[in-house]
Amino acid sequence: MKSYPTARGVVLRKSPSAPPRAPASPAATGAPTRVRVAREVSGRGGKAVSVVLGLPLGPAELETLGRELKKLCGAGGAVRDGRIEVQGEHRDRLVEALRQRGYDAKRSGG
């Protein structure tokens, strides 16, 4: 086992026998996943966007759900990086729609 000094003088050792363990996902443990509906304005010129985070779905299902939620709100949006973005302030409507579909959805942020 070889030691690697760092800039602060701390010595790090890499152990080839113990691979890093990934944290257990909520779906694997049987616990319900918490879906958050947040509002973002950063990087959008001050325009609000409602963002749905934490959905345990694959890319195809996420696209389908995103399309349904955008139609429900009558707004545009996108599915990026495992998140659904809906243009405008629609958090309450999105939370209600997700709860009807069986997700534990909650508002996030102010």
N, C-alpha and C positions, 0 to 999 in steps of 0.2 A: 504494500500500500504506500503510495507516494504522497508526500505532504506538499501543499501549495501555499506559499506565503502570500498574504494580501498586503495592500498599501498600509493598513493599520497595524501590521505585525501579527494578525491573527492567522493561525495555521488551519487550513481546511484540508480534510482528508476525504478522499473518495473511496467508498467501499464497493467493490464490484459484486459482492455477495448479496447485498440488500438493495434491490431496485426501489425507487420511490413509489409509494402507494398513492393512488388517486383517491380523493375523497369520495365517499359513497354518494351517489346521486339520490335525490328524493324519490325518484321513480323506482329505484332498485330497493330502497328500504321500505317501500309501501306507504310512505307518508305522502299526503296530498301536496302537490306543488303549489306554491303561492304565486299567483299571477299579479303583477303590479301594473297599474295604469298611471303613468306619469305625464307631466307637461314639460316640454322643453322649448326654449327659445334661443339657445346658444347656437351661433353659426347660421342663423336663418334670418338675419336682418330684423329681429324683433318680432317675427311672426311666430305664433304659438303652434305647436304640434303635439298631439296626444300620442304617447308611445306606450305600447303594450309589451311588457317584459316578462320573461320567465315561462313562456308557454312550452310544454313538453311535447312539441310536435316536430315532425320532419319538414323539410323544405316544401314539399308539394302540399301537405296539409296546411302549412303556414300561409302559403299563397292563397289557398281556397278560403281560409278563415279571414285573411286580410281583405280579400275581395268582398266577402259578405259584410264585414264590418264597415268598409268604406261605403258600400251601398246603403247600409243602415243609416249612416251619418250624412249621406249626400255630399261626400267630400272626396278629394283625391288623397293620395298617399303612396306609400311604398312598403315593401318588405325588405329589410336590410339587416344583415348580421344576426338573424334569428329574432328580430324585433319587428313589430308592425307599427308603422308610423301613419297616423291619420291627420291630415291637415286641419287645423282649427282646435278649438277647445270643446272636446266631446267626451271628457272623462266619465261623467256620470252615466251617459248613454252607453258607453263601452263597458263599464263595470256591470251594469244591469244586463246587457246582452251576454257577457261572458258568464255571469252567474246562472242565467237561464240555460246555458250550454253545459253547466256542471262544473265550472272552474271556480276555485276559491279566489276571486278577484277582489282587490282592494285598491283604493286611490292612494297614490304616493305623492308626497310633496305637498305644497301649500294649496 
